[in-house]
């Protein structure tokens, strides 16, 4: 039996679900913020920056940018992706070796692991390949782990550094690196960008973009301008929250046999509590006023 999502996709004449919460580079929306963030990622890699730092709120699109980056790197780059690394420096080194496809037995000590790591970097350099380690959710790393990463960047051959680091995380990562006891780490950050949330006009363009990628006809308006405004205000312009609220609103429109998601549709989703308050930005007077106006119009 077809799921509700499959039915609403066909109902709106779409080829796929437009507002999935899973990061998908095919749906990447190049807002000014995302374009600049990606430019700084590329700049860091091309200039062989020791450390590149990308931060942003939860759901701002950082991981999607990473997936797009991974698609674009050439064969002369060996990338290791580490998500949510934790533990002491020995455990960190094991995460790194595993991400690079190297063995890291539990009984091996730090010295043996580091020797293998250094030998791998030298071998890749000799073969004409660069090694880039990408740490996602890096805000969860300890000060000791960050210091260990800084020490990794000291491995070099003559004037060439053998390793580049890309750290991606939430805003607290930036604040952590600014601490006085991490100033040596901060001095190695050559490229950085903070990805902020979207403004209301950008949210509307974002919604249109994702619908178009999913197969919507360009002349068909699925979300009314008023619905886009309410979605922007309620979600604070965070892409992941926009996706969730749009997805729920399309389900509601489908169940009511409506071919347009209006502000009334979005408001019904909010009133029913299926878009959980813990995931919504703090209500502002503007949002409350918009909700009151919608209720009055009903």
MOUR-V270162 format. One line per field, one symbol per residue. phi: phi as a letter, one per 30 degrees, with the letter a starting at -180 (. if undefined). burial: # if it has 24 or more other C-alpha atoms within 12 Angstrom, else .. Layout:
# MOUR-V270162
phi: ???
burial: ???
This chain:
# MOUR-V270162
phi: .ddeddddddechcdaddbdddebddcecddeddddddedddedddchdebcbbbldeidjddddddddddcddddbcccccchdajdddddddeddddcicdadddddddddddddddddddddddicccbcccchdddddeddddddddedddbbhccdcbccbcbadeddddddddedcdddedcdcbbacdddddeddddddddddddddjddddccccdedddddddddciidedddeddddddddddddchccbdcddddddedddidcdedccdedceddddddddddddd
burial: ....#..##.##.#.######.##..#####.##..######.##..#######################......#######.##..############...#........##.###.###.##....##############.###########.....###########.##.##....#..##.#############.#############.#.....#################################....############....#....#......#..##..#....
